[in-house]
Amino acid sequence: MLRFPFISSEFWKTIDDPGERIDRVLTDRSYRLGIGVDVDALMQTMQCVLVMTSGHGKYLRIGHVVGSQIELPTVLTDTWNQLTQSPLPSLVAYRQFTSDLADIQIQAIEQVKSKAGKYVDRILFVSIHDAGLWLKDFDGSKIYSSLADAHRIADATGLTVIDGYPANDVIAGGRGGPFSGLPLWLAISDRNAKVADQHRVVLLLNETCEGYLLPASDGLDADLPEIRTIEAPGTRFLSALWTSLMPQQDRQKLVQIFTSGLTAPSLQQQWNQCRDDEQALVKIGIEHALRHKLSPTDVVKTALDFISQSCVDQINRGGRGLAYLGPQPTSNNLRQIYVLGDDDLRRCVVNRMSEDFSQQEILDRTLESIDSHNVRGLIAAMLGMLHVDQMQANIPSITGARQHRVLGKLTPGSPTNWRQLVRDMSDFRPPAMKLRDAI
């Protein structure tokens, strides 16, 4: 059963029964439930979460997040690797893969639906965010295909499905992501209406390290603030190094040596010269190990320090004003750093950051129960909420798109669910857009 920690204690003063508390909250139609499903780019894990929000558009607030991270079957991962390595994957293979993935997603969605209890009928949608299958057209332009079998999922769960987020960004000239910036700003940034002066940083440590510098906002800004990013290699880089140097060893061995080994400064200096080219980083690491007879443990330890230092340097280059590119707020305080994602990489990054940011809180979860095991699913759910509110979710300065765009497409669920969603969309009037964005 859901909990709603954002309701003030005064509200509950005379109510002792938990069921009655939930009844009292959900009589207010401003509280909405949605499900977010995120499949990682390596097709190894999936997060499926139930999210409760209040407010609309840029005034969205997270109430509670509940869900789990699911390990995907190795046979599905192997099929995905075969599909992506083929220069021209067959339509039959693609359709079979999406069908198999949908069966797993349907099971996860049904399990998460049970967490809503008797309010399961209040769930508006399931939002699915995945890496997608990317191909190149004859002229070199990118072609994106969603991995979600939306019709199959909508028919099995009865929920309207929202997916295909990169498509509109690609059409507008963008690279199809990342889209985590705005959902994380809505969920984690300091947006206290009275005094908002605490800037925050969020690092998502997965196959790549994706970070965001989130400025404070008093809620009165006409435009959303510009959000700057942090980019660094992640577990994909570490795994490629380890596989090349020790091909016979299991990935579990890599986990065990994350905190052992010695750092090689000369290797780290070479990596600093090509930070943005992951393939070049792997090649340099292998060549340096052979030339200087470094052990695989030392190479991986150096890589961990390189990733951590890269994140620290990028935060420092942002200054204490961090992501705020407009008029500076009254205070430029960086108060909180959230480090979420791969547990072993997270420990190393936190240890390194504690040296440089001794005055800041370094956290691995938020008060709204957002943590490493549900943050990607939360982002997927927030993208769905933004679509329902007809709010542009891509940030051109991050994706490279020419314009802001509403992202995603709808696949109707059961007639009852579809009517409920249409009513919610029609009741909300999105804010006026700039003429340039509206065209």
N, C-alpha and C positions, 0 to 999 in steps of 0.2 A: 504494500500500500504506500502511496506517495506521502511524503512529508513536505511541509511548506514553511521552511525556516524564515522566510522573508516577511511573514506576517508579524506585526508587533505583538509583544506580550500582553498589552492592554486588550487587544482584540480577543484573546483567548481567556481572559481572566475568569469568567464565570462558566467556562466550558471544560469539562473534564473528560468527556467521552471522545476518543480519537475519531471515530466515525462521524460524530456530529460536527467535529471541527472541519473535516474534509467537506461535509455537506454544506457547511456555512460558506466555505470559500468558493466551491464550484457552482453555487447559485449565481455567482457573478460571472457573466459571460465573457468578461475581459481576460479571464484566465484560459489559456489554450494548451492543449496537449498535442505533441507531434513526435514521431519516431524518426530517428536519424540512423542511417546505415552507412558505414564507410569501409571500403575494402582497400587495403594498402597496395602500393604499386608493385610489390613483389609477390602479391597473391598468397601471402602467408597467414595474415591475420585479418579479422573483420571485427569491427565494433558496432554494436547495435544498442541504442539507448532510447529511453523515453524521457522527453524534456517537457517541463511545464514552464510557460512564459506568461508574463503580463505585459500589457502595453502593445503598441504597434509601431512598425517602421523603425525610425532611429530612436524611439523611446522604448524599445523592447527591453525587458528585464528578465533575467533567468531566475526562476523560482527553485527548481530542483532538477537534478539529473540522476537517473538510475539506469543501469544497464551493465554490460559486460563485454569483455574482449574474447573472441572466439578464434581458436587455432583452426585454420582451414586444412582439409585433407591434403596430404602430399601428392596424391594423384591429380588433384585439381591444380596444384602448383606446377607440377610437371607438364600438364596439358597447356597451361598458360605460357610456360617457357617455350614450348614447341610452337605455339601460335605466334608469339612475338618474334621468334627467331626466323620465321618463314618470311621471305620478302613479299610473297603474295599469298596470304592465308586464304584457305578456301571458305566459301560462305557456309558450307555444311559444318565444317569444324568450328567456325565462329558461333553458329547458332546452337550447336550441341554444347559448347562451353557455357554460353549464357544460360542455357536451360539447366545445366548441372549446377551452376552458381546460384540460380534463382531458387532451386530446391532447398539449398542450405539457408539462403536468406529468408525464405518463407518460414522455415522452422524457427529461426532466431526471432523473427518479427512476432510470431505467435507466442513465443515465450515472454517477450517483452510486453506484449499486450496484456498479459495476465497481471503484470505489476500495476496496471491502472485500476484493478478491481472492478467494481460495478460502474466505474466511469469509462470503461473501455469504449463505449459509444461516443465519447467526447473526443477521441483521437481524430484529428483532422486529416492527417496524411502520413505517408512514409516517404522520407526523402533519402535518395540513394546517391552517394558520391563515390566514384571510383576513378581509377587511372585512365580508363578507356583504352580503346585500340586505335593507334595512330598510324595512318598510312600517308603516302605522298602522292599527289596528283601528278599528271604528266608535266606540269609547269613548276613542280617543286613545292606547291602550296600544301598545307597540312589538311588532312581529312580526319575527322574525329568520329568515332562510333562508340556509343555508350555500351557498357557491359551489362546493363540492367535489362532483364526481360520484363519490361514494365507491365505488359498485358497479362502475363502469367502471374506475376506477383499481385496485381490488382484483383484478378479473378479469385485467387486463392485466399487472400487476406480480407477482401472487401474494402480495403483502404485505397484512396487515390494516391497514385505514385507520382513523385516529382523527381526527375533525373535529367541527365544531359546538360549539366551546367556549363561545361566548356564551350559548347557549340556557338552560342551567341557572342561570346568573347572572341572566338576565332574569326567569325564573320566580320567583326568590327576591327580586325587587324591585330588582335592580341594573340598571346601564346597559349591561351586556354588555362590560365591559372598562374600562380596559386590564388585561391579565393578565401583563405583563412583570415586575412587581415580584418575585414569588417565584422564578421561573426565574433572574433576574439575581442575586438574593441567593444562591441555591444555587451559581451559577456563578462569581461574582466576589467576593463579600464575604470578609472575613478570618474564617475559621472554624478557625483553628489550634487544636487541642485543648489545647495547653499554654498558649500566651499569645496571646490574641485581643484586641487593643486598637487596631487600626487601622480607623477608619471610612473608607468609600469612597463616591464619587459616580459614577454612570453617567448620561451624557446620550446619548439617541438622537435625532439630528437628522435628521428626515425631513420628511414633509409637515407634521407638527407636531413641536415639541420636547418630548420625553417624558423626564423624568429621575427618578432614584430615589436616595434617601439610604439607603445600606446600612450598618447598624450591624454592628460586630464581634460574634462569638458564640463562646463556648468550647465549644459543642456540648452543653452540659448543660442548657440552658433547656428547661423542660417545654413551653412554647409557643414558636411562632415569633415573632420580634420584630416590632413594628409598623414598617412601611416607609412613609415619607412620600414624597411625589412633588413633582416640579417640572414645571410646565406653561407652555409659551410657544409663540407662533406659529412656523411653520417655512417650508419652501420653498413650501407652498401659498399662504401670505400674500405672500411675495416675488413669486411668479409672477403672482398676481392684481393686485398693484400694477403690475408691469411691463407686463402685458397691457393694463391699462386706460390706462396712460400712453403706451405705445408699441405699439399693436396690430399694427403691420406688422413688428415686429422678431421675430426668432427667439429661442427660449429660450436658445440658445447665447450670444447677445449679453449676456444677463443674467449668465452665468457670467464673461464677460470683464470686467465692470465691478464685480464684487463687492468689489474692494479699491480702487476709485477713487471719486471724488466726495467731497463734503463733508457733514458732519453738520449738520442743522438743529435746534438745541436746542429751539426753540419747538414744532416738530412732535413731537419726542420727549416733551415735557411733556404735550401733548394726548393722545398715545397712552398715557401712564402712567395716565390717568384711566379708561381702558376696556380694560385689559389682556386681559380674558377674552372679549371680543366681537370675533371676527376680522372679521366683516362691517363692524362699526363702524370698526375700524382701517383697513380698505381705503378706506372712504368718507372718513374724516378725511384720509388721506394724499392722496387725489385732490383734495379740496377745498383743502387747504393748498397743494398744488403749484400749482394754478391761481391762488389768491389771492395767493401770494407769489412766483409765477413761478419756482418751483424746477425744476431739470432732473430728468428721470427718474433720472439717475445719483445725484443728491443724495438723492432720496427713498429709493431702494433702499439707499444707504449708511447713511442714518439708520435705516432699518428693520433693517439688520444690527446696528448698534450697540444699537438698542432690544432686539432678541432677546438679544444677548449680555449686556447689562446686566440684563435680566430674570432670566436664569439665575443670574448672580452674586448678585443681591439675594436670590433665594430660597434659595440655599445659605447665604448669610450669616445669613438669618433663622432658619435651622435651628440656628445656634450650633455650637460644636464638639462638642456631644453628638449633633448631627444627628438621626438617625431614631430614636434609642432613647427610647421613651416610658415604659419601665419604670424600675426602679432603674438609676442611671447606672453604667456600667462604671468600672473603676479609672482608665482613661485616656480622654480625649475627643479623641484625635488624628484629625484628618482628614489622611490621608497620601497618598491617590491619587485622582485624578479621571480617569475614562475618558470620552473624547469620541469617539463613534462615529456614523457616518451620512454624510449628504451631504458630499462632500469640500470643496466651496467654502464652505459654511456652517461646516463644522468648522474650517477654517483661521481664519476670522474670530473664532469663539468662543474658540478656543485662544489667539489673540493677545490678546484682551481679558482672558481669565482669567489669563494669565501675569503680568499687572500686579497682580491682587488676590491671587493664590495663588502667590507666588514660592517659598514653602517646601514646596509640595506637588508631587508628580510629576503631570504632565498627560500622559496616554498615549493612544495610538490603537489599541492592541491588548494582549492579555494573553499570558502565557506559554503558555497552552493554545491559542494560535492563534485566539483570538476577535477578530475585527476588524469593520470596517464592512460588509464584503462577506458576512458569514455570521452576524452577531449575531441578525438576525431569524429566520433559519432555525434557529439554536440555540434560541431561545425556543420556537419551534414544537415542536422535538424534546423539549425539557424538559417542555412541557405534556403531551406524549404519555407520557413516563416517569412523570409524576405521576399520570396516569390509570391506568396499569398498576399503580402502587403504591397505588391507591385513596386518594390523598391530596388533600385540598381545595386547589385552586389559586387560588381567587378571594380577594381581600382585601377584606372588607366596607367598611373605612374608605376604600378607593380606589374601588370599583365602586358602593357605595351599597346593596349587597345586605343583606338582613336576617340572613343566615347564611352560613357557609362551605359550599361545595358542591364535590363532585367534578365536574370539567368534562369534556365531550366524550362522544362515542358511538363504538362499535366497529362496523366492517363487516368481517366475516371475509375473509381472503385464502384462499390454498390450504389444503387440509386439514392439510398438514405445518406450515405457518407458524402456523395457528390453534391447533393442538395445542401447539406450542412456546410461544406466547403465554399460553395458558390455564395451562400448567404453571408458567410464570414467575409469573403472578398468584397461583396457588394456593400456591406455595412461600413467598410473602412474607406475613407477618402485619402489617397496618398497625397503627400505634399506636392506643391507645384514644382515642376522641373524648369531648369533653365531652357531657353528656346533651343540652344545648341544641342542639348542632350535629348530634347523631345523629338527633334527631327530624325 
